[in-house]
Amino acid sequence: MTARSREPRKLTRSPQGVVAGVCGGLAEYFGIDPSLVRVGYAALMIFSAGFPGMLLYIIMWAIVPKRRFYE
């Protein structure tokens, strides 16, 4: 048997994101529907009184690089 060579996955913000592409990028990274990530994020915002979820989103917006259209 031969081992398949796979490129390492890289977490990036989606260029077609609703606000900053953070939720879309997470969905692409984990291979799930972006709507599920957005609903999960909305639930986090509601149940944590907004602040921790908003802070996490802003930090990821600043740290995670944006994927270019041509990649």
C-alpha positions in Angstrom: 0.0 0.0 0.0 1.1 3.5 -0.6 0.3 6.4 1.7 -1.6 9.2 0.2 0.2 12.5 0.4 -2.1 15.2 1.7 -1.4 18.8 1.9 -1.8 20.2 5.4 -5.0 22.1 5.9 -4.7 25.7 6.7 -7.3 27.8 8.6 -8.1 30.9 6.6 -11.0 33.3 6.5 -13.4 32.8 3.6 -13.3 35.6 1.0 -17.1 35.2 0.6 -17.9 35.6 4.3 -20.9 37.5 5.6 -19.0 39.8 7.9 -15.3 38.9 8.0 -15.3 35.3 6.8 -14.4 33.8 10.2 -17.4 31.4 10.4 -17.1 30.5 6.7 -13.4 29.8 7.1 -14.0 27.5 10.1 -16.7 25.6 8.2 -14.4 25.1 5.2 -11.6 23.9 7.6 -13.8 21.3 9.3 -15.8 20.4 6.1 -19.2 21.4 7.4 -22.0 23.7 6.3 -21.3 27.4 7.1 -24.9 27.8 8.3 -24.2 25.3 11.1 -21.2 27.3 12.3 -23.1 30.6 12.1 -26.0 29.1 14.1 -23.5 27.7 16.7 -21.8 31.1 16.9 -25.2 32.8 17.4 -26.1 30.4 20.2 -22.7 31.1 21.8 -23.4 34.9 21.6 -26.9 34.5 23.2 -25.9 32.1 26.0 -22.7 33.9 26.9 -24.2 37.4 27.1 -22.4 38.4 23.9 -19.0 39.5 25.2 -16.9 36.3 25.1 -18.2 35.4 21.6 -17.7 38.8 20.2 -14.2 39.0 21.7 -13.3 35.6 20.2 -14.6 36.7 16.7 -12.6 39.9 16.8 -9.4 38.0 17.8 -9.9 35.4 15.0 -10.6 38.3 12.6 -7.3 39.8 13.4 -5.2 36.6 13.6 -6.6 34.3 10.9 -5.4 35.3 7.4 -7.9 35.8 4.6 -7.8 33.3 1.8 -7.3 34.9 -1.7 -9.8 34.1 -4.5 -7.0 32.5 -6.6 -5.9 30.0 -4.0 
